[in-house]
Amino acid sequence: MNNPPPVTEKVPELWFTDADVVLQAGAKLFRVHRSILSARSTIFGDMFAIPHPGRGKGVNVVTKDDSYTYICLPDDAIDVHRFFLAIFDASYFESPPSVHPTAVTISILHLAEKYDVIFLKRRAVAHLNVLLPTKWDDMWKLVNTGYNLGFFTLLELAVAIDIPWVLPAVNFLLMPASLDSILALSPWKSFAPLIQQKYIIDRENCISKMALHSGWIWRPLPPASCLSVAICTLAQGLIRDLGIWRLLRTLPEIFCEECVKAINAECYASGEQFWDHLPEIIDLGSWEALVDAKDSYSN
């Protein structure tokens, strides 16, 4: 029994009545100008230049009112929606310091790479450079934000497009996530086996090295200026259970003010030691080489 075709819907903000190509992604339809797509992307230019002998793959279709080219794309509909908005609406995806959701940036980067839209690729990377810093002081400011599974697809995408300088931050921000939650992500199943294997190994190495740099957790905590030795000593058990990779800079109120200062200082120092060695831990060489590559890409 054949499944019924999906019910399609036009995307109003990307349906230009004077345009000459209709592209379908999933159930979404986009009517846009082939001349603009061709000017932005050699891939689309080549796609339009090649005759295709069948509907759904790229064929001239005459309706009652219009003549246009119809092409069905294999990409995710949400990704295509964001990607086309970035091309046809200049205000949708502006360069930094404008701020955009991580998911939007990664969607646009993925398709900008696939369809060779250079200006969007560079703009998306510029946003990632803000979101995924290479300096510890900038990374330290993100510790309170917790982990962001939205960065997960970059484990593969960053390798494919050769932007390795974002990977230390990606690995760092994913460390607090449980392995179960990582393995349950749909992108995990589509990763190449070598990418999966590398992430598991890198994750274990990162956690081991972080623990090595966090020996202060096992030392008696309360400083001489502690305002509540008994309570703060008991609360130190929380620190040991969490581990430094799960610590927030805003600590539980159960700690006295002096202990909060002491813990933050220890977290910052041990985190910095780990960060300094992180590229080597995940086989990316030195920070110096990564920063040079980042600067070269940006210039």
N, C-alpha and C positions, 0 to 999 in steps of 0.2 A: 504494500500500500504506500503510495507516494505521499510525502508530507506536503501540506498546502504551502504555497510560497508565502514569505513573510509579508505582513501588511506594511507598506512603505509610507513614509511621511516626509514632506518637504521641510527643510530647515529654513524658516522665514528669512533670517538675517543673511543667509547664504543662497538665496534663490533670486537671481537677477533675471528679470523677464527678457532682457535684451541679450543675455549670454548665449553661448553656442555649444556648451557641453554640459551634460548631466552626469555626475558621478555618484555612484551608490556605494555606501559602506554600511554593512549590516542592513538595517531597515531605514536608514536615513538617506535622503536625496539632496544633492547640492547642485545648483545650476550656476555655473561660474564661467568666466571668460578664459578660453583656452590661450589667448594671446598673453594674458598676464601670467598664467601658470607656466607657459613655455618660456617666458622671459625670466622667470624665477628659477625654473628647474629644467635642466637638460633632459632629465628622465621623462618628465611629462611631455616635453617637446618631441622626444623620440616616440613616445607612446602615441601621440596624436598623428605623427607622420606615417605610421605603419598602418596599412589597411587591415581590418580584422573582419573575417567573414561570418560573424555570428553574434546575435544579440547577447548582451551580458559580458562580452569580452571587448567590445569596442566597435560599434557599427553606427552608420548614419541611420537615424530613425526619423521618419516623417510623420508628424501628428496632424491633427486637423488645423492647428494654428501655427506650428513652428517646425523648423528643421534644425536638428541638433545632433551631436554625437553623444552616445550613451556608453559609459564605461563603468564596469563593476570593479571596485577595489577590494583586495583581500584584507584590508586593515581594519582595526577596531573602529567602530563608528564614533566613539567619544574622542579617540585620538585624532581622527580625520577632522572632526568638527573643530577642535582646538587648533589644529594645524592650518586649516583653511581660514579661520578667523584671523590668525596671525599674519596670513598673507594678504587678505582682502580688507582687513580693518586695522589701520595703522595704530589705533589707540589701544588695541586689545592686548598686545604683548610688547610693551615698550622696554627699552634697555634700562639697566639699573641706573639710578636708585629706585625705580619703580619696583614694587613687590608683587609677586605672583605665587599662587599655590604651587607646592612642589610637584604635584601630579600634572599640572598644566605644563610646567617647564619640561618635565621628562617626556610627556607626550609629544611636545613640539620638537624636542631634541631627537627623539626616536625617528620621527618621520622626516625631519629636515635632513638627517643623515641618510635615510633610505632613498629619498627623492632628490638629494643633492641640492638643497636650498641653503647656500653657503651663509647668507646673512642671518638667517634664522638659527642656523647651527651655532654660529659665533655668539649670537645674542643669548641663546639658551645656556651655552657654556659660561658666559659672563654672569648669568644668574646663579649657576651652580658654584662659581668661584666665591660668591657672597655667602651662599648657604653652607658650603663645605670648605671651611678655611684651612690654611696650611700652618697658621701660627697658633701656638698653644693659648695665648691670651684670648684670641678670638674663639677658640674651641671651648675654653673654660666658661665663657659666657653662655654657651649652649647646653651646659651640663644640666641645668634646671629644666630644659625642655623635654627631657626623656628621649626615648628612641623613636625614630620615624621609619616605619616599614616602607614608606613610599620611596625611600632611597634604594631599596633592595635591588630593583632591576638594574641599577647602575653597576652592580658587580659584574654584569656581563656587558652592558652597553658601553661603559667607560673603557673597557678593554677593546671593544670593537672599533671605537672612534678615536682611541689613543689619547685619552685625557687621564693618565694615571694619577695625577696629583690630587684628584678628588677621592681616591680610594681609601687613603688612611682615615679620613673623616667618616666615610661611609662605614668602614669596619668598626670604628670607634662607636658610632651612634647606634649600631646594631647589636653591640655587645650585651646590653641589658635585656634584650629580647630573649625569651626562652627558645631553645632549639625546636621545641614542638611547634611554636608559632611560626618559626621560619620555614619548617618543612611543610606546613599547611598552606603556605602562600602559593597561589596558582602559578606565578612566574617560576617558582622553584622547579616545577615539573617540566618546564620547557627549557631549562638551562642545559647546556651541554654537560655530559658527565664530568669532564675535566674542570669545568667551572664549579660544579657542585663539590667535587673532591677538594679543590683548592680552598673553597670557602670554609669547609668543615675543618681542614687542617689549620688554616689561618686563624679561625675562631679559637680553637684549642690553644694555639700558641699565644694568642693575644691574652687570653684569660690567665694562662700560666705566667706570662711575663708581668702582667698587671699585679698578680698576687705577689710576685717576687719583689716588685717595687713598693709593695704596701705592707712591709714588715712592721711599720709603726702601729698597725691595728692591734698587734698582739702585745704591745708594750703597755704598761699602766698609763691610762689616759690623763686623769685629772691633773692639771698643772697646779703649782703651789697656790695660785690665785683662785682656784676653784671655789665656787660659792656653795656647792652642795655635793661633797665628795661621795657620799653613799649613793645618792640618786644617779649622779653622772657615771659612777663606776658601773652601776647596774645597766645603765643605758648604753654603755660601751658594747655590750653584747649585741645590740642592734647593728652596730657598725660591723662587727665580725660576721654576723649573719648575712648582711647585704653585700659586703665587699665593696671596695672603692669604686668599681665600675657601675655600682647601683646607687652611689651616694648622690644626694642632692646638695647643692650649696646652701639651700635653705633647710637647716636641720630641724628635727623635732623639737618642740618647745620644752621638752623635758630636760634638755641640756641647759646648763646655766650659760650666761653670756660669755664668760671667760672660756668655757670649754668649746663653745661654738667657734670662737676665734681660733683656738688651738687646732680644732679638727679641720677647719677650713684651710688653715695654713699647711697642715700635713697633706690634705687632699690635693691642694694645688701643687705642692712640691713633688709628691710622688706621681701625680698625673703628668706633670711636665717631664719627669724622667722617662716615663713610659712613652709619652708622645715623641720625645726626641729619637727614640729607637723604633718607633712603629713602622716606618717604611721598610727598614731592614727585616723586621719580624715577618712582614707579608711579602718579602722578596721584591721590593720596589726600589732598592738601592738607597740612596741618601736623600735627605730633605733638600740639600743643595741642588741636586740634579733635578728633582721634581719641580722645585720653584723655578729653576732655569727654563724647564720645558713649559711651565705655566706662563712665564713672562714672554717667552718666544711666541707662544700661541696667541697671546693677547696683543702683541705688537705688530 
